[in-house]
Amino acid sequence: MKLKHQLEYLLLRSVIFSINLLPVPAILFLCSTLGYLAWVVFPFRIRVAYQNLSAVFPELSHSEKLSLLRRVYLQFTRTFGLVFILHRKSLRKVIENARITGLDKVQRALADGRGVVLTTIHASWFEAYFAWFNLSGLPTSLIYQKQSNPLSDRFFVRQRERYGKSLEHLSSYDGMKAFEKALERNRLLIVSLDQSYTSRGTKVMFFNRPLACAKGAAMLHLRKLAPVFTSVYYMKDGELHIDFDVVDLPHYEGIDDSSINDISTRSIRLYEPWIRQYPEQWFSLFHRLWSKKRDDYPPVKRSIHQIFFK
């Protein structure tokens, strides 16, 4: 084990230990304060978030975008703090009492025995979403990007397993064979769509801009005939919501670029209304989705009034 990883993990556990000495209201206050300071002093990735927000809301003025971004930073840091206290009774209660829609559709799809390709996008309550699958007992496999630090990676897996062990973790490096086997075992297979795969993706229109979307969900549907679903997760009025729905797909004659693009397009466009409704909960707002070039993200000008009073 590398010394660097051990030191990073020690720092992580120290932060978590310190946070857990506080009651939940104090944690929320602390995280909100950190978010406010980040917005004022060091607005990390503001160039990326501003350009992404411009794609989602082209009709907003500069001031309106900054006002929305301010709420985004506060939401992001509040959620970040709650990730470390998933074991608290108050958060467990939130997950246990989550409002679920479309679960009957998922269960009917699993009854056919082909598994389900469950697409999703990156939202800020992702840890609660993963924990819910462990709590639900649904046979689920998650395709995820392993952290470079194996100690930290294992910690977050254990966090989710506090609620059960129905959620299986598959590394993105395991490859299509492993993902196909998960479907053959009649499992839900969680696949994230809102990432940019510039060299390996299929070009789809996402908020009227071309995005290199991952081909995995489409390929798995075409190879295994597993139905494709959407899923979103969000907080509304103090309650966790998880919504499932079927992606309406026609019959495809073969596995080709046209079919892959059509499936990917039909899937990802269903997330646009949710993102416009809950932009402050869309975690990928900070990801370089539409371009990897730094020059495509110019500086964001902010007046004193826009920083403190918008």
SERO-4910 file (N, C-alpha, C, O; in steps of 0.05 Angstrom, whole numbers):
BEGIN
 pado doro    nc1    nc2    nc3   cac1   cac2   cac3    cc1    cc2    cc3    oc1    oc2    oc3
  Met    A     17    -24      0      0      0      0     18     25      0     36     27     16
  Lys    A     12     44    -18     28     68    -20     24     86      4      2     88     15
  Leu    A     46     98     13     44    117     36     25    140     29     10    149     47
  Lys    A     25    149      4      7    171     -4    -22    163      1    -38    179     12
  His    A    -29    139     -6    -57    130     -2    -64    128     28    -86    135     36
  Gln    A    -45    119     44    -50    116     72    -54    144     85    -71    147    102
  Leu    A    -38    163     77    -40    190     88    -66    203     79    -80    217     95
  Glu    A    -74    199     54    -99    210     44   -123    198     59   -142    212     66
  Tyr    A   -121    172     64   -143    159     78   -144    168    107   -166    171    118
  Leu    A   -121    172    119   -120    182    147   -133    210    149   -148    215    168
  Leu    A   -128    227    129   -140    253    128   -170    251    125   -185    265    138
  Leu    A   -179    233    107   -207    229    102   -221    221    128   -242    232    135
  Arg    A   -210    201    141   -223    190    165   -223    211    188   -241    212    204
  Ser    A   -202    228    189   -201    249    209   -223    269    205   -236    278    224
  Val    A   -227    277    179   -248    296    173   -275    284    180   -292    297    192
  Ile    A   -279    258    173   -305    245    179   -310    243    209   -332    247    218
  Phe    A   -288    236    224   -291    234    253   -299    261    265   -316    262    282
  Ser    A   -286    283    255   -292    309    265   -321    318    259   -335    329    276
  Ile    A   -330    312    234   -357    319    226   -378    304    244   -398    315    251
  Asn    A   -372    279    250   -391    262    265   -393    269    294   -409    258    308
  Leu    A   -376    287    303   -379    297    331   -401    318    333   -409    325    355
  Leu    A   -411    327    310   -431    349    309   -459    338    304   -462    317    291
  Pro    A   -479    352    314   -507    345    307   -512    352    278   -498    369    267
  Val    A   -533    341    266   -539    345    238   -543    375    232   -533    384    212
  Pro    A   -559    390    247   -562    418    241   -536    434    240   -532    451    223
  Ala    A   -517    427    258   -491    440    258   -475    432    233   -461    449    222
  Ile    A   -478    407    225   -464    399    200   -474    414    176   -459    423    159
  Leu    A   -500    416    174   -512    431    152   -504    460    152   -498    472    131
  Phe    A   -503    472    176   -494    500    178   -465    503    169   -458    521    154
  Leu    A   -448    485    179   -420    486    172   -416    483    142   -401    498    130
  Cys    A   -430    463    130   -427    459    101   -437    482     85   -426    489     64
  Ser    A   -459    494     94   -470    517     80   -451    540     81   -448    555     62
  Thr    A   -438    544    104   -418    565    107   -394    560     89   -384    579     76
  Leu    A   -385    535     87   -363    529     69   -371    534     40   -355    544     24
  Gly    A   -396    527     33   -405    532      6   -406    562      0   -399    570    -22
  Tyr    A   -415    578     19   -416    607     15   -388    618     12   -383    636     -5
  Leu    A   -369    609     29   -342    619     26   -330    611     -1   -315    626    -13
  Ala    A   -336    586     -9   -326    577    -36   -337    595    -58   -322    603    -76
  Trp    A   -362    602    -56   -375    619    -76   -362    647    -77   -358    659    -98
  Val    A   -355    657    -53   -345    684    -51   -315    685    -58   -306    702    -73
  Val    A   -299    667    -46   -270    668    -48   -259    650    -70   -242    659    -85
  Phe    A   -268    625    -71   -256    607    -90   -278    590   -103   -282    567    -96
  Pro    A   -292    601   -123   -314    587   -136   -302    566   -156   -299    571   -179
  Phe    A   -296    542   -145   -283    521   -161   -300    514   -185   -325    512   -183
  Arg    A   -287    511   -208   -299    503   -233   -323    521   -241   -341    512   -255
  Ile    A   -322    547   -234   -344    564   -241   -346    568   -271   -368    572   -282
  Arg    A   -323    567   -285   -324    570   -314   -339    547   -327   -356    552   -345
  Val    A   -334    523   -318   -348    500   -329   -377    501   -322   -395    497   -339
  Ala    A   -383    506   -296   -411    506   -287   -427    528   -302   -450    524   -309
  Tyr    A   -415    551   -307   -429    573   -320   -435    565   -349   -458    570   -358
  Gln    A   -416    554   -363   -421    546   -391   -442    524   -393   -459    524   -411
  Asn    A   -441    504   -374   -461    483   -375   -489    494   -369   -508    486   -381
  Leu    A   -490    513   -350   -515    526   -344   -526    541   -367   -550    543   -372
  Ser    A   -508    553   -383   -516    568   -407   -528    549   -428   -546    557   -442
  Ala    A   -518    524   -429   -530    505   -447   -558    497   -438   -576    493   -455
  Val    A   -562    494   -412   -588    485   -401   -608    508   -402   -631    504   -408
  Phe    A   -599    532   -395   -616    556   -394   -606    578   -412   -597    599   -402
  Pro    A   -607    575   -438   -597    596   -456   -612    622   -453   -603    644   -461
  Glu    A   -637    620   -443   -653    644   -441   -647    662   -417   -656    685   -416
  Leu    A   -632    652   -398   -626    667   -374   -605    689   -379   -587    686   -395
  Ser    A   -608    711   -365   -588    732   -366   -563    725   -350   -564    705   -335
  His    A   -542    740   -353   -517    735   -338   -523    735   -308   -513    718   -293
  Ser    A   -537    755   -299   -543    758   -270   -560    735   -260   -556    725   -238
  Glu    A   -579    726   -276   -596    703   -268   -580    677   -266   -585    661   -248
  Lys    A   -561    674   -284   -544    650   -282   -527    650   -257   -524    630   -244
  Leu    A   -516    674   -250   -500    675   -226   -517    671   -201   -508    658   -182
  Ser    A   -541    681   -201   -559    676   -178   -564    647   -174   -565    637   -152
  Leu    A   -569    633   -196   -573    604   -195   -548    589   -187   -549    570   -171
  Leu    A   -525    597   -197   -500    585   -189   -494    587   -159   -483    569   -147
  Arg    A   -501    609   -148   -498    613   -119   -512    591   -104   -502    580    -84
  Arg    A   -537    585   -112   -552    564    -99   -539    537   -104   -540    519    -87
  Val    A   -528    533   -127   -515    508   -134   -492    503   -115   -489    480   -105
  Tyr    A   -475    523   -109   -452    519    -92   -461    512    -63   -448    495    -50
  Leu    A   -482    525    -54   -492    519    -27   -503    491    -26   -498    476     -6
  Gln    A   -518    482    -46   -529    455    -47   -507    434    -48   -509    414    -35
  Phe    A   -487    439    -65   -466    420    -68   -451    414    -42   -447    391    -35
  Thr    A   -444    435    -27   -428    430     -3   -446    418     19   -436    403     36
  Arg    A   -472    425     20   -490    413     40   -492    383     35   -490    367     54
  Thr    A   -495    375     11   -497    347      4   -471    332     10   -471    310     19
  Phe    A   -448    346      3   -422    334      8   -418    326     37   -408    305     43
  Gly    A   -427    343     55   -424    337     84   -442    314     92   -434    298    110
  Leu    A   -466    312     81   -484    291     89   -475    263     79   -483    243     91
  Val    A   -458    262     59   -447    236     49   -433    221     72   -434    197     73
  Phe    A   -420    236     90   -404    224    111   -420    214    135   -410    202    153
  Ile    A   -446    221    135   -463    213    158   -487    197    149   -508    199    161
  Leu    A   -483    180    129   -505    164    119   -515    144    140   -538    135    138
  His    A   -498    138    159   -506    118    179   -524    131    201   -535    116    217
  Arg    A   -526    157    202   -543    170    222   -572    161    219   -582    157    197
  Lys    A   -586    158    242   -614    150    241   -631    169    225   -649    160    211
  Ser    A   -625    195    226   -641    214    212   -639    210    182   -659    213    168
  Leu    A   -615    204    172   -612    200    143   -623    173    135   -635    170    114
  Arg    A   -620    153    152   -631    127    146   -662    129    143   -674    116    126
  Lys    A   -674    145    160   -702    149    159   -710    162    133   -731    155    121
  Val    A   -694    181    123   -699    194     98   -699    174     75   -716    174     57
  Ile    A   -679    156     76   -677    136     55   -699    115     57   -711    107     36
  Glu    A   -705    106     81   -727     87     85   -754     97     76   -770     82     66
  Asn    A   -758    123     79   -784    136     73   -784    149     45   -801    165     39
  Ala    A   -764    142     28   -762    154      2   -788    149    -14   -800    127    -13
  Arg    A   -796    168    -29   -820    166    -46   -811    154    -73   -796    167    -88
  Ile    A   -821    131    -80   -812    117   -104   -835    116   -124   -858    110   -117
  Thr    A   -830    123   -149   -849    120   -171   -838    102   -193   -814    103   -199
  Gly    A   -855     86   -204   -847     69   -226   -834     43   -218   -824     28   -234
  Leu    A   -834     37   -191   -821     12   -182   -836    -12   -193   -824    -33   -198
  Asp    A   -862    -10   -196   -878    -32   -207   -869    -39   -236   -870    -62   -243
  Lys    A   -861    -19   -251   -852    -23   -278   -825    -38   -278   -820    -56   -294
  Val    A   -808    -31   -259   -782    -45   -256   -786    -74   -249   -774    -92   -260
  Gln    A   -804    -79   -230   -809   -106   -221   -821   -123   -243   -815   -147   -246
  Arg    A   -839   -112   -260   -850   -127   -282   -829   -133   -303   -829   -155   -315
  Ala    A   -810   -114   -307   -788   -119   -326   -770   -141   -316   -761   -158   -332
  Leu    A   -764   -142   -290   -747   -163   -279   -761   -190   -281   -748   -211   -283
  Ala    A   -787   -190   -280   -802   -215   -282   -798   -229   -309   -802   -253   -311
  Asp    A   -790   -214   -329   -784   -225   -356   -757   -240   -357   -752   -255   -375
  Gly    A   -740   -235   -336   -715   -251   -334   -692   -241   -351   -672   -256   -354
  Arg    A   -694   -218   -363   -672   -208   -380   -655   -186   -367   -636   -176   -379
  Gly    A   -661   -180   -342   -648   -158   -329   -658   -131   -339   -676   -130   -356
  Val    A   -648   -110   -328   -656    -83   -336   -631    -65   -338   -615    -64   -319
  Val    A   -629    -51   -360   -608    -30   -363   -620     -5   -351   -636      8   -363
  Leu    A   -611      2   -327   -621     25   -312   -603     49   -316   -583     52   -302
  Thr    A   -610     67   -334   -594     90   -338   -600    111   -316   -621    110   -303
  Thr    A   -581    129   -312   -585    150   -293   -565    173   -301   -550    170   -320
  Ile    A   -566    194   -286   -547    216   -289   -536    223   -261   -547    214   -241
  His    A   -514    238   -260   -501    244   -235   -516    267   -221   -516    290   -230
  Ala    A   -528    261   -198   -541    281   -182   -528    281   -154   -513    263   -147
  Ser    A   -533    302   -139   -518    307   -114   -525    286    -93   -508    282    -75
  Trp    A   -548    273    -94   -555    254    -73   -549    226    -81   -564    207    -74
  Phe    A   -527    222    -97   -521    196   -107   -516    175    -86   -523    151    -89
  Glu    A   -504    182    -63   -498    162    -43   -524    152    -30   -526    128    -24
  Ala    A   -543    169    -27   -569    160    -16   -583    142    -36   -596    123    -29
  Tyr    A   -581    149    -62   -592    133    -83   -581    105    -83   -595     85    -84
  Phe    A   -554    102    -81   -541     76    -80   -549     61    -55   -555     37    -56
  Ala    A   -550     75    -33   -558     62     -8   -586     51     -9   -592     30      3
  Trp    A   -604     65    -23   -632     55    -25   -633     28    -38   -650     11    -31
  Phe    A   -617     23    -58   -617     -3    -72   -609    -25    -52   -620    -47    -53
  Asn    A   -590    -20    -35   -583    -40    -15   -606    -44      4   -611    -67     12
  Leu    A   -619    -23     11   -642    -25     30   -665    -39     17   -680    -54     31
  Ser    A   -669    -35     -9   -693    -46    -23   -691    -76    -27   -711    -90    -29
  Gly    A   -666    -87    -28   -663   -115    -34   -664   -122    -63   -662   -145    -70
  Leu    A   -667   -102    -81   -668   -107   -109   -640   -116   -119   -620   -104   -111
  Pro    A   -638   -137   -135   -612   -146   -145   -601   -125   -165   -611   -123   -187
  Thr    A   -581   -111   -156   -571    -88   -171   -541    -89   -174   -527    -96   -156
  Ser    A   -532    -81   -198   -503    -79   -203   -497    -51   -212   -511    -40   -230
  Leu    A   -477    -38   -200   -470    -11   -206   -443    -10   -222   -423    -20   -212
  Ile    A   -444      2   -245   -419      6   -260   -407     33   -250   -419     54   -254
  Tyr    A   -385     31   -237   -374     56   -225   -344     58   -231   -330     39   -237
  Gln    A   -334     83   -228   -306     89   -232   -292     86   -205   -296    102   -187
  Lys    A   -274     66   -203   -260     62   -178   -242     86   -172   -230     98   -190
  Gln    A   -240     93   -146   -222    114   -138   -193    104   -139   -189     80   -135
  Ser    A   -175    122   -144   -146    114   -146   -136    104   -119   -118     87   -118
  Asn    A   -148    114    -97   -140    105    -70   -158     82    -62   -182     86    -57
  Pro    A   -147     58    -60   -164     34    -54   -177     35    -26   -198     24    -22
  Leu    A   -163     49     -7   -174     51     20   -199     68     20   -219     61     32
  Ser    A   -198     91      6   -221    109      4   -243     96    -11   -267     99     -4
  Asp    A   -236     82    -33   -256     68    -49   -271     48    -32   -296     48    -34
  Arg    A   -257     32    -17   -270     12      0   -288     25     22   -309     14     29
  Phe    A   -279     48     32   -295     62     53   -322     69     43   -342     64     56
  Phe    A   -324     81     18   -350     89      8   -368     65      1   -392     67      3
  Val    A   -355     43     -7   -371     19    -12   -383      9     14   -406      1     15
  Arg    A   -367      9     35   -377      1     62   -399     19     72   -418     10     85
  Gln    A   -397     45     66   -418     64     74   -445     55     63   -465     54     77
  Arg    A   -445     48     37   -470     39     24   -480     13     36   -504      8     37
  Glu    A   -461     -5     43   -468    -31     53   -479    -31     81   -488    -52     91
  Arg    A   -480     -8     94   -493     -6    120   -523    -12    117   -536    -19    137
  Tyr    A   -534     -9     93   -562    -13     88   -568    -40     76   -592    -46     71
  Gly    A   -548    -57     72   -552    -83     60   -530    -88     39   -512    -72     35
  Lys    A   -532   -111     25   -512   -117      5   -524   -127    -21   -514   -144    -35
  Ser    A   -547   -114    -29   -559   -121    -54   -545   -107    -77   -547   -116   -100
  Leu    A   -530    -86    -72   -517    -70    -92   -489    -81    -97   -471    -80    -80
  Glu    A   -485    -92   -121   -459   -103   -129   -443    -81   -144   -455    -66   -160
  His    A   -417    -78   -138   -401    -58   -151   -384    -71   -174   -369    -89   -169
  Leu    A   -388    -61   -198   -372    -69   -221   -355    -46   -230   -366    -24   -236
  Ser    A   -329    -50   -232   -312    -29   -242   -317    -24   -272   -324    -42   -287
  Ser    A   -314      1   -280   -318      8   -308   -297     -6   -325   -300     -8   -350
  Tyr    A   -275    -16   -312   -254    -30   -327   -260    -60   -330   -246    -74   -344
  Asp    A   -282    -70   -317   -288    -98   -319   -297   -106   -347   -293   -129   -356
  Gly    A   -308    -87   -362   -315    -92   -390   -343   -103   -395   -357   -111   -376
  Met    A   -350   -104   -420   -377   -112   -428   -385   -140   -420   -408   -145   -413
  Lys    A   -366   -158   -420   -373   -186   -412   -384   -187   -384   -404   -201   -379
  Ala    A   -372   -172   -366   -381   -172   -338   -409   -159   -336   -425   -167   -320
  Phe    A   -413   -138   -352   -439   -124   -351   -461   -142   -363   -483   -142   -353
  Glu    A   -454   -157   -384   -473   -175   -396   -481   -197   -377   -504   -205   -375
  Lys    A   -461   -207   -362   -466   -228   -342   -485   -218   -320   -502   -234   -310
  Ala    A   -483   -193   -313   -501   -182   -293   -530   -183   -303   -548   -189   -288
  Leu    A   -534   -176   -328   -561   -178   -340   -570   -207   -342   -594   -212   -337
  Glu    A   -552   -225   -348   -559   -253   -350   -568   -264   -323   -584   -283   -322
  Arg    A   -558   -251   -301   -566   -259   -274   -591   -244   -266   -599   -245   -243
  Asn    A   -604   -231   -285   -629   -217   -281   -626   -195   -260   -642   -193   -241
  Arg    A   -606   -178   -263   -602   -156   -245   -607   -129   -258   -607   -127   -283
  Leu    A   -613   -109   -242   -613    -81   -251   -584    -73   -255   -567    -78   -238
  Leu    A   -577    -61   -277   -550    -52   -283   -550    -22   -286   -560    -12   -306
  Ile    A   -539     -8   -267   -539     22   -267   -517     32   -285   -493     26   -281
  Val    A   -525     49   -304   -506     60   -324   -511     90   -325   -533     99   -330
  Ser    A   -490    106   -320   -492    135   -321   -488    145   -350   -470    136   -364
  Leu    A   -505    164   -358   -504    174   -386   -490    201   -389   -479    207   -410
  Asp    A   -491    217   -368   -482    245   -371   -451    248   -365   -443    261   -347
  Gln    A   -436    235   -383   -407    238   -383   -399    242   -412   -414    235   -430
  Ser    A   -375    253   -416   -366    258   -443   -345    237   -451   -324    235   -438
  Tyr    A   -351    221   -471   -332    201   -481   -323    210   -509   -332    199   -529
  Thr    A   -305    229   -509   -297    242   -534   -287    223   -556   -292    228   -579
  Ser    A   -273    202   -548   -261    184   -568   -278    159   -572   -274    145   -592
  Arg    A   -295    152   -553   -309    127   -554   -340    129   -554   -354    109   -555
  Gly    A   -350    154   -552   -379    157   -550   -393    160   -577   -380    161   -598
  Thr    A   -419    161   -575   -436    166   -598   -447    194   -596   -456    202   -574
  Lys    A   -446    209   -617   -454    237   -616   -485    240   -615   -499    232   -633
  Val    A   -494    251   -593   -523    256   -589   -527    286   -583   -508    299   -575
  Met    A   -551    295   -587   -557    323   -580   -568    324   -552   -588    311   -546
  Phe    A   -554    339   -535   -562    342   -507   -564    371   -502   -544    386   -502
  Phe    A   -588    381   -497   -594    409   -495   -584    424   -520   -572    445   -519
  Asn    A   -590    412   -543   -584    424   -569   -554    427   -574   -546    443   -591
  Arg    A   -538    412   -560   -509    413   -564   -499    384   -567   -508    367   -552
  Pro    A   -480    379   -585   -471    351   -588   -454    342   -565   -435    355   -556
  Leu    A   -461    318   -554   -447    306   -532   -439    278   -540   -454    263   -552
  Ala    A   -414    270   -533   -405    243   -539   -414    225   -516   -401    222   -496
  Cys    A   -437    213   -520   -450    197   -499   -439    168   -499   -432    158   -521
  Ala    A   -438    156   -476   -428    128   -474   -447    109   -490   -471    113   -490
  Lys    A   -435     90   -502   -450     71   -519   -460     46   -503   -476     31   -513
  Gly    A   -450     43   -478   -455     19   -463   -484     11   -460   -491    -12   -465
  Ala    A   -502     30   -452   -530     24   -448   -543     13   -474   -557     -6   -473
  Ala    A   -537     27   -496   -548     18   -522   -537     -9   -530   -553    -26   -539
  Met    A   -512    -13   -527   -500    -39   -534   -511    -62   -518   -517    -83   -529
  Leu    A   -515    -57   -492   -526    -78   -475   -555    -85   -483   -563   -108   -482
  His    A   -570    -65   -490   -598    -70   -499   -598    -87   -524   -613   -106   -527
  Leu    A   -581    -79   -543   -581    -93   -569   -570   -121   -567   -579   -139   -581
  Arg    A   -551   -126   -549   -539   -152   -546   -556   -171   -529   -558   -195   -535
  Lys    A   -568   -161   -508   -582   -178   -489   -613   -174   -489   -627   -188   -475
  Leu    A   -623   -155   -504   -651   -149   -506   -663   -141   -479   -687   -145   -475
  Ala    A   -647   -131   -461   -656   -121   -435   -670    -94   -439   -659    -77   -454
  Pro    A   -692    -89   -426   -705    -63   -428   -688    -41   -416   -672    -46   -399
  Val    A   -692    -17   -426   -677      6   -417   -696     24   -401   -718     30   -410
  Phe    A   -687     32   -377   -702     50   -360   -687     75   -354   -662     76   -357
  Thr    A   -701     96   -346   -689    120   -335   -693    119   -305   -711    106   -295
  Ser    A   -676    134   -290   -680    137   -261   -668    164   -253   -646    171   -261
  Val    A   -683    179   -237   -674    204   -226   -678    203   -195   -696    189   -186
  Tyr    A   -662    217   -181   -664    218   -152   -658    247   -143   -640    260   -153
  Tyr    A   -674    256   -124   -673    284   -116   -687    289    -90   -703    273    -81
  Met    A   -681    312    -78   -695    320    -53   -716    341    -61   -710    360    -75
  Lys    A   -740    337    -50   -762    356    -54   -778    358    -29   -789    338    -19
  Asp    A   -780    382    -18   -795    387      7   -786    369     29   -802    359     45
  Gly    A   -759    365     31   -748    349     53   -750    319     50   -743    304     68
  Glu    A   -759    310     27   -762    281     22   -745    272     -2   -743    287    -22
  Leu    A   -734    248      0   -719    236    -22   -739    224    -41   -757    209    -33
  His    A   -735    230    -67   -752    219    -88   -734    203   -107   -712    211   -114
  Ile    A   -744    180   -115   -731    164   -136   -752    156   -156   -772    143   -149
  Asp    A   -749    164   -181   -769    159   -202   -757    141   -224   -735    146   -234
  Phe    A   -771    119   -230   -763    101   -251   -783    103   -274   -807    108   -270
  Asp    A   -774     99   -299   -792     98   -321   -779     83   -345   -754     81   -346
  Val    A   -796     73   -363   -786     58   -386   -779     77   -408   -793     97   -413
  Val    A   -757     71   -422   -750     85   -447   -764     70   -470   -759     47   -474
  Asp    A   -781     84   -484   -796     72   -506   -778     68   -530   -769     88   -542
  Leu    A   -772     43   -537   -754     37   -558   -768     20   -579   -783      2   -573
  Pro    A   -762     25   -605   -773      8   -626   -756    -18   -628   -736    -21   -614
  His    A   -764    -35   -647   -748    -59   -653   -725    -51   -671   -729    -36   -691
  Tyr    A   -701    -61   -665   -677    -55   -682   -669    -81   -696   -668   -102   -684
  Glu    A   -662    -78   -722   -656   -101   -738   -628   -112   -732   -623   -136   -734
  Gly    A   -610    -95   -723   -582   -104   -718   -567    -85   -701   -578    -64   -693
  Ile    A   -542    -91   -695   -525    -74   -678   -508    -57   -697   -489    -67   -709
  Asp    A   -515    -32   -699   -500    -14   -717   -500     14   -704   -514     19   -684
  Asp    A   -485     32   -716   -482     59   -704   -508     73   -703   -513     88   -684
  Ser    A   -525     69   -723   -551     83   -724   -568     75   -700   -581     91   -687
  Ser    A   -569     49   -695   -586     38   -672   -575     48   -646   -590     56   -628
  Ile    A   -548     47   -643   -536     56   -618   -541     85   -613   -547     93   -590
  Asn    A   -540    101   -633   -545    130   -631   -574    135   -624   -580    153   -607
  Asp    A   -592    121   -636   -621    125   -631   -628    118   -602   -643    133   -589
  Ile    A   -618     96   -592   -624     88   -564   -612    108   -545   -625    116   -526
  Ser    A   -588    117   -550   -575    136   -532   -589    163   -532   -593    175   -511
  Thr    A   -598    171   -556   -613    196   -558   -639    195   -544   -646    213   -529
  Arg    A   -654    173   -548   -680    170   -535   -678    169   -505   -695    179   -490
  Ser    A   -656    158   -495   -652    156   -466   -644    182   -453   -656    191   -434
  Ile    A   -623    195   -464   -612    219   -450   -630    243   -452   -630    260   -434
  Arg    A   -646    245   -473   -663    269   -476   -685    269   -455   -696    290   -449
  Leu    A   -692    245   -443   -712    244   -423   -703    257   -397   -720    263   -380
  Tyr    A   -677    262   -394   -667    275   -369   -667    305   -371   -664    318   -350
  Glu    A   -671    316   -394   -670    346   -397   -691    360   -380   -684    380   -367
  Pro    A   -716    351   -379   -736    365   -362   -729    365   -333   -732    385   -318
  Trp    A   -718    342   -324   -710    340   -295   -688    359   -289   -688    373   -268
  Ile    A   -668    361   -306   -645    379   -302   -654    408   -301   -644    424   -285
  Arg    A   -672    415   -318   -683    443   -318   -699    448   -293   -700    471   -284
  Gln    A   -711    428   -282   -727    432   -258   -710    432   -232   -716    447   -213
  Tyr    A   -688    416   -232   -671    414   -208   -641    418   -216   -625    401   -210
  Pro    A   -635    441   -228   -607    445   -236   -587    446   -213   -564    438   -216
  Glu    A   -596    455   -190   -578    456   -167   -571    429   -156   -553    426   -140
  Gln    A   -586    408   -164   -580    381   -155   -566    364   -177   -561    340   -173
  Trp    A   -560    376   -199   -546    362   -221   -516    364   -217   -504    384   -222
  Phe    A   -504    342   -207   -476    342   -200   -458    347   -225   -436    359   -222
  Ser    A   -466    337   -248   -450    340   -272   -448    368   -283   -436    373   -303
  Leu    A   -461    387   -269   -459    415   -276   -430    424   -275   -422    443   -289
  Phe    A   -413    409   -259   -385    416   -256   -367    400   -274   -343    402   -272
  His    A   -378    383   -292   -362    366   -310   -360    379   -337   -378    393   -346
  Arg    A   -337    375   -350   -333    385   -377   -347    367   -397   -335    349   -409
  Leu    A   -372    372   -401   -389    354   -417   -386    359   -447   -381    341   -463
  Trp    A   -390    384   -455   -391    390   -483   -364    396   -496   -362    396   -520
  Ser    A   -344    401   -480   -318    407   -491   -297    403   -469   -301    408   -446
  Lys    A   -274    392   -477   -251    388   -459   -231    411   -462   -212    413   -446
  Lys    A   -235    429   -481   -216    451   -486   -220    474   -466   -242    483   -462
  Arg    A   -198    482   -453   -199    503   -433   -209    529   -445   -223    545   -432
  Asp    A   -202    534   -471   -210    560   -483   -240    562   -487   -250    584   -491
  Asp    A   -254    540   -485   -283    540   -488   -297    548   -462   -322    549   -461
  Tyr    A   -281    553   -441   -292    561   -415   -279    587   -407   -261    587   -390
  Pro    A   -288    610   -417   -276    636   -411   -282    644   -382   -300    633   -369
  Pro    A   -267    663   -372   -271    673   -345   -300    684   -341   -312    694   -360
  Val    A   -310    681   -317   -337    691   -311   -334    716   -294   -324    716   -272
  Lys    A   -344    738   -305   -343    764   -291   -365    766   -270   -388    760   -276
  Arg    A   -358    775   -246   -377    778   -224   -372    804   -210   -350    810   -202
  Ser    A   -393    820   -208   -391    845   -192   -394    839   -163   -403    817   -155
  Ile    A   -387    858   -146   -391    855   -117   -420    849   -110   -426    833    -93
  His    A   -437    863   -124   -466    860   -119   -475    832   -126   -490    819   -112
  Gln    A   -465    822   -149   -473    795   -157   -462    773   -139   -474    752   -137
  Ile    A   -439    778   -127   -427    758   -109   -443    756    -83   -449    734    -73
  Phe    A   -449    779    -71   -460    780    -44   -490    782    -42   -502    774    -22
  Phe    A   -503    793    -63   -532    799    -60   -550    786    -79   -574    791    -79
  Lys    A   -540    769    -97   -557    756   -116   -563    727   -107   -578    713   -120
***
